Amino acid sequence: MKRFYSLLPVVACMAFSSNVNAALSQITVSNNGVDYTIGSQYTNYTANPSFFTSQPWWGNASLALELSGLVQDQIGFTLFAYGTSSIGSSVSIAYWFHGNNIDCPDYCPRQGDDYYYASLISMTSLVSLQSQSESLISTASGVDFAMSNVNMLINGAHSRPLSRRVTSGEKTAWIAGDLGRDDHGSRDGSTGIAEVGGGYNFGPAQINLTIGKTWGSQQLANSGKLNADGQYLMTEAIIPVSELDGLFATMGAFGHWGNVDIHRGYLNGVVSDFSTASPDTHTWGVRARLDWENAFAVKSADFSPYADLSFTRSRMDGYTETDGGLPARFDSRTDHSSEIRGGVNTAMPIAGSQLNWVANLEVAHRFNNNGASTSGEVIGLFSFNLPGENFQSTWLKGGVGIEGELSKGKASLMLNATSKSSMPNAWLAVSYQLNF
């Protein structure tokens, strides 16, 4: 192929003079189920190496030869560069010439010489489109997790508000946290909460104030991942409705501010690709609850039934992804959840200790069991509007653990689990509280 240096300039000049319009056009060809839209660019490797290395046939001589044979001279005399050679400081190419498809790994155009080189304009395939659909559905489900995960504030760390109650005129402070798994349905992730709080019983009501942090992650389709974190501020009032009868009302509200780091994976043609974004989230919620402390006993076990009503509203800002070959734009979305819960807490002394066995059994119902829809556009390809996730409307929650005096305070350790729902499937709750 040493003759290429003497022959190619003549051919190139002919191509430039007679086929300049063709050389600047484009064509779409199909190869192994992938559609390649290909144009050309007049350049050289020395001046523009990133142009060459970004082509999908770079490093793939067989693909370059296959595409060269499909394109032929339909966009003018065009070279498919797939590598460099130390021999003659040349570019390795495939090209169509006089009805022949030629592979020239050595002694081909010098790296500093200008010619028309093939340039990928777009690449799509059925596999790629299927991957995009899977990726978008998985991302929507992950966002549902990020927005509903905030419910753990109420129904995790604050699921037993009377455990924080102190006598009139007394103060309390605590640290607490939840750590668990969220693997219901197609979900695959973890979740956590850490907080510090304090309160004072004024007599007519005990006022508690809590600050904390949330975090969580979900694995997405095509090796994607979602990480959510945020901070929250929560206040509660524990009001004795009839202290003599053990009836207490809890009224609470919280605000949560966070962001979600989304690493969305998909196939771009036949190559794995990723696009990223970090939208902000804003959530607020309110809760009303009635506890009947020690309503009845069975032998040494005390039973405390309760009813709980809560409402949360979450918003995720709209965003446009960066990176990757097929980024998407997502519209903002707002979701809300109204839930009612009824259950019973149980405490039973452990003989010979200052500890109690504690247990919980609860049934929960979500009035709106559909998450918000996810809409947007894969930029330049298609728009989408995906229905929200269909959550289980009614589920069970149970927990078991120990609680009691430890040093100068009260410690609690409880393992919780739920049947299929928007809640995590299992988590461990721990806390330590000082009264003074």
C-alpha positions in Angstrom: 0.0 0.0 0.0 3.0 2.4 -0.3 1.5 3.6 -3.6 -1.3 5.2 -1.6 0.8 8.4 -1.0 1.2 9.0 -4.8 -2.3 7.9 -5.8 -4.5 9.4 -3.1 -3.8 13.1 -3.7 -4.9 12.8 -7.3 -8.1 10.9 -6.3 -8.8 13.4 -3.6 -8.5 16.3 -5.9 -10.8 14.6 -8.4 -13.3 13.9 -5.6 -13.1 17.5 -4.3 -13.7 19.1 -7.7 -16.5 16.8 -9.0 -18.1 15.6 -5.8 -17.8 18.4 -3.3 -21.6 18.5 -2.6 -21.6 14.7 -2.1 -18.6 14.9 0.2 -20.5 17.4 2.4 -23.7 15.3 2.5 -24.7 12.4 4.7 -26.1 8.9 4.4 -27.7 6.4 6.8 -26.6 2.8 6.6 -27.5 -0.3 8.7 -25.0 -2.7 10.1 -25.8 -5.5 12.6 -29.0 -3.9 13.7 -27.5 -0.4 14.2 -28.3 2.6 12.0 -25.3 4.9 11.4 -25.8 8.3 9.9 -22.5 9.3 8.5 -21.1 12.5 6.9 -17.5 13.6 6.3 -15.1 16.2 7.5 -12.0 17.6 5.8 -9.3 17.4 8.5 -6.1 15.6 9.6 -5.1 13.6 12.6 -2.3 15.9 13.8 -4.6 18.9 14.0 -7.7 17.2 15.3 -7.0 13.8 17.0 -10.1 13.9 19.2 -12.3 13.9 16.1 -10.7 10.6 15.1 -10.7 8.9 18.5 -14.4 9.8 19.0 -15.6 7.8 16.0 -17.2 4.4 17.0 -15.0 2.6 14.4 -11.8 3.9 15.9 -9.9 0.9 17.2 -12.3 -1.4 15.3 -10.9 -2.2 11.8 -13.6 -4.7 10.9 -16.4 -2.1 11.6 -14.5 0.5 9.6 -14.2 -1.9 6.7 -17.9 -2.9 6.9 -19.1 0.7 6.9 -16.8 1.7 4.1 -18.3 -1.1 2.0 -21.8 0.1 2.8 -21.2 3.8 2.3 -18.9 3.3 -0.8 -18.6 6.6 -2.6 -22.1 7.9 -1.9 -20.8 10.9 0.0 -17.7 11.3 -2.1 -14.3 9.8 -1.6 -14.3 9.3 2.2 -11.8 7.5 4.5 -12.8 5.5 7.6 -9.9 6.0 10.0 -9.6 3.3 12.7 -6.0 3.8 14.1 -2.5 5.1 13.6 0.6 3.4 12.4 4.2 4.2 13.3 5.2 3.2 9.8 5.4 6.4 8.0 3.5 8.2 10.8 0.4 7.3 9.0 -3.3 6.8 9.7 -4.8 3.3 9.3 -7.9 3.5 7.1 -10.6 1.6 5.1 -11.8 3.2 1.9 -13.8 2.5 -1.3 -11.9 2.8 -4.5 -12.9 1.8 -8.1 -15.5 -0.7 -6.8 -13.2 -2.2 -4.2 -13.3 -2.0 -0.5 -9.7 -1.6 0.7 -8.1 -2.0 4.1 -4.9 0.0 4.5 -3.3 -0.4 8.0 0.1 1.0 7.0 1.7 3.5 4.6 -1.6 5.3 4.2 -2.3 9.1 4.6 0.2 10.8 6.7 -1.1 12.0 10.0 -0.7 15.6 9.0 -2.3 15.4 5.6 -5.9 16.7 5.1 -8.5 14.4 3.5 -12.2 13.8 3.8 -12.7 11.5 6.8 -15.9 9.7 7.8 -17.8 11.4 10.7 -20.6 9.9 12.7 -23.6 12.2 12.9 -25.9 9.8 14.9 -26.2 6.1 15.8 -29.4 4.4 16.8 -30.7 0.9 17.2 -33.7 -1.1 18.4 -31.5 -2.2 21.4 -30.6 1.4 22.1 -34.3 2.5 22.0 -35.3 -0.4 24.3 -32.5 0.6 26.6 -33.6 4.2 26.7 -37.1 3.0 27.7 -35.8 0.8 30.4 -33.5 3.6 31.6 -36.3 6.2 31.8 -38.7 3.8 33.6 -36.0 2.8 36.1 -35.0 6.5 36.7 -38.7 7.4 37.3 -39.0 4.6 39.8 -35.8 5.8 41.5 -37.2 9.3 41.7 -40.3 7.9 43.3 -38.1 6.3 46.0 -36.3 9.6 46.6 -39.5 11.5 47.1 -41.3 8.8 49.2 -38.3 8.0 51.3 -38.9 11.2 53.3 -41.9 9.5 54.8 -39.4 7.7 57.0 -39.1 10.9 59.0 -42.6 10.3 60.5 -42.9 6.5 60.2 -39.4 5.6 61.1 -37.5 7.6 63.7 -40.8 9.3 64.9 -43.1 6.2 64.8 -43.3 6.1 68.6 -43.7 9.7 69.8 -44.6 8.9 73.4 -41.2 7.3 73.9 -39.9 10.9 73.9 -42.5 12.1 76.5 -41.3 13.5 79.8 -43.1 14.8 82.9 -44.2 18.4 83.2 -41.3 20.9 83.7 -38.8 18.3 82.5 -36.4 18.5 79.5 -35.2 15.8 77.2 -32.6 15.4 74.5 -31.8 12.5 72.2 -29.8 11.2 69.2 -31.4 8.6 66.9 -31.0 7.0 63.6 -32.5 4.5 61.1 -30.6 2.3 58.7 -32.3 -0.1 56.3 -32.8 -1.7 52.9 -35.3 -0.7 50.3 -35.8 -3.7 48.0 -39.5 -4.0 47.5 -40.5 -4.9 44.0 -37.9 -3.8 41.4 -36.2 -1.5 43.9 -32.6 -2.2 45.0 -31.2 0.2 47.5 -30.5 1.4 51.0 -31.8 4.3 53.2 -30.8 6.0 56.4 -31.7 8.8 58.8 -29.7 10.5 61.6 -31.0 13.2 63.9 -30.6 15.1 67.2 -33.5 16.5 69.0 -34.7 18.0 72.3 -37.9 18.9 74.0 -39.5 20.6 77.0 -42.8 19.7 78.7 -44.6 23.0 79.4 -47.5 21.2 81.1 -50.3 21.8 78.5 -48.0 20.4 75.8 -44.5 19.1 75.3 -42.8 20.8 72.4 -40.0 18.8 70.6 -37.6 20.1 67.9 -35.5 17.9 65.7 -32.8 18.5 63.1 -31.5 15.7 61.0 -30.1 14.3 57.8 -31.4 11.7 55.3 -29.7 9.7 52.7 -30.5 6.8 50.4 -29.4 5.1 47.1 -31.0 3.0 44.4 -29.4 0.9 41.7 -30.9 1.8 38.3 -31.1 -0.1 35.0 -28.0 -0.4 32.8 -25.6 0.1 35.7 -27.1 3.5 36.6 -27.4 4.8 40.2 -29.3 7.3 42.2 -28.1 8.9 45.4 -30.4 11.1 47.5 -29.6 13.2 50.5 -31.0 16.1 52.4 -31.6 17.9 55.7 -34.8 18.4 57.7 -36.3 20.4 60.5 -39.2 18.9 62.5 -41.4 20.1 65.3 -43.9 18.1 67.4 -46.4 18.9 70.2 -47.4 16.1 72.5 -50.7 17.2 74.1 -52.4 15.3 77.0 -56.0 14.9 75.9 -56.8 12.9 79.1 -53.6 12.2 80.9 -55.4 10.2 83.6 -56.8 7.9 81.0 -53.5 7.8 79.0 -54.8 9.6 76.0 -52.3 11.8 74.2 -52.4 13.6 70.8 -49.3 14.4 68.8 -49.3 17.1 66.2 -46.3 17.6 64.0 -44.9 19.2 60.9 -41.6 19.1 59.0 -39.7 20.6 56.1 -37.0 18.7 54.1 -34.5 20.1 51.6 -32.3 17.9 49.5 -30.9 16.9 46.2 -30.7 13.8 44.1 -27.6 12.8 42.1 -28.8 10.7 39.2 -26.3 8.7 37.0 -28.6 7.3 34.3 -27.3 4.4 32.3 -28.3 3.3 28.8 -27.0 1.9 25.5 -26.0 4.5 22.9 -26.0 2.3 19.8 -24.1 -0.7 21.2 -22.0 1.2 23.7 -22.8 1.7 27.4 -23.3 5.4 28.1 -24.3 7.6 31.1 -25.9 11.0 31.6 -26.0 12.8 34.9 -28.0 15.4 36.8 -28.4 16.7 40.4 -31.9 18.2 40.8 -33.1 19.8 44.1 -36.0 18.4 46.1 -38.4 20.1 48.5 -40.8 18.3 50.9 -43.1 19.3 53.7 -45.5 17.2 55.7 -47.9 17.3 58.6 -49.1 14.6 61.0 -51.9 14.1 63.6 -51.8 11.1 65.9 -53.8 9.8 68.9 -52.2 7.3 71.4 -54.0 5.4 74.2 -51.1 4.6 76.4 -51.4 1.3 78.4 -55.0 0.9 77.4 -55.0 -2.7 78.6 -52.7 -5.4 79.8 -52.3 -9.1 79.3 -50.3 -10.6 82.2 -47.1 -8.5 82.3 -47.5 -7.0 78.8 -49.0 -3.5 78.3 -50.7 -2.7 75.0 -51.0 0.9 73.7 -53.2 1.3 70.5 -53.0 4.3 68.2 -54.3 6.0 65.1 -52.1 8.1 62.8 -53.0 10.4 59.9 -50.3 12.1 57.8 -49.8 14.1 54.6 -46.6 14.8 52.7 -46.0 16.9 49.5 -42.7 16.6 47.6 -41.4 18.5 44.6 -38.4 17.8 42.4 -37.1 20.6 40.2 -37.0 20.1 36.4 -33.5 19.4 35.0 -31.5 18.7 31.9 -28.9 16.0 32.0 -25.2 16.6 31.1 -22.7 14.1 29.7 -23.4 11.1 27.6 -24.5 10.9 24.0 -28.2 10.9 24.6 -29.0 13.2 27.5 -32.6 13.9 28.5 -34.6 16.8 29.8 -37.0 16.0 32.7 -39.9 18.2 33.7 -40.5 19.2 37.3 -42.7 16.8 39.2 -44.8 17.1 42.3 -46.0 14.2 44.4 -48.1 13.8 47.5 -49.1 11.1 49.9 -52.0 10.8 52.3 -51.8 7.8 54.7 -53.7 6.5 57.7 -52.3 4.0 60.1 -53.7 2.0 63.0 -51.7 -0.2 65.3 -50.6 -1.2 68.7 -47.4 -0.8 70.7 -46.5 -3.4 73.3 -44.0 -3.4 76.2 -43.2 -6.3 78.5 -40.5 -6.2 81.3 -37.5 -8.5 81.0 -37.2 -10.3 84.3 -34.2 -9.4 86.4 -33.3 -6.2 84.3 -34.4 -2.7 83.7 -35.2 -3.5 80.1 -38.4 -4.1 78.3 -39.3 -6.1 75.2 -41.0 -3.7 72.9 -43.1 -4.7 69.8 -45.3 -3.0 67.2 -47.9 -4.2 64.8 -49.5 -1.8 62.3 -51.7 -1.7 59.3 -51.3 1.3 56.9 -53.3 2.6 54.0 -52.2 5.1 51.3 -55.2 6.9 49.8 -53.4 7.8 46.6 -51.5 4.8 45.5 -50.1 6.2 42.2 -46.9 8.3 42.1 -46.6 11.4 39.9 -46.0 10.9 36.2 -42.5 11.6 34.7 -42.4 13.6 31.5 -39.6 15.1 29.4 -37.6 14.5 26.2 -34.6 12.5 25.2 -33.1 15.5 23.4 -33.4 15.3 19.7 -35.0 11.9 19.6 -38.4 11.7 21.3 -40.6 13.0 24.2 -41.9 10.7 27.0 -44.6 10.8 29.6 -44.4 7.8 32.0 -47.1 7.0 34.4 -46.2 7.1 38.1 -45.4 4.0 40.0 -48.4 2.0 41.3 -47.8 1.6 45.0 -49.4 -1.0 47.2 -52.3 0.8 48.8 -52.5 -1.3 52.1 -49.6 -2.9 53.9 -48.4 -4.2 57.2 -45.6 -3.0 59.4 -44.1 -4.9 62.4 -41.3 -4.3 64.7 -39.5 -5.9 67.7 -36.8 -4.7 70.0 -35.6 -3.8 73.5 -35.8 -0.5 75.4 -34.7 0.5 78.9 -32.3 2.3 81.1 -28.6 2.5 80.1 -26.2 4.5 82.2 -28.0 7.8 82.8 -30.4 7.6 79.9 -32.7 5.4 78.0 -31.6 3.3 75.0 -33.8 1.7 72.3 -33.0 -0.8 69.6 -35.8 -2.0 67.3 -35.9 -4.0 64.0 -38.8 -3.1 61.7 -40.1 -4.6 58.5 -43.0 -4.0 56.1 -44.9 -6.0 53.5 -44.7 -4.7 50.0 -45.2 -0.9 50.0 -43.5 2.5 49.2 -41.8 2.1 52.6 -38.4 0.4 53.0 -38.7 -3.4 53.5 -36.6 -3.5 56.7 -34.7 -1.1 58.9 -33.0 -0.9 62.3 -33.9 2.0 64.6 -31.6 3.0 67.4 -31.8 5.9 69.9 -30.4 7.2 73.1 -32.3 9.7 75.3 -31.4 11.8 78.3 -34.0 13.5 80.6 -33.1 16.3 82.9 
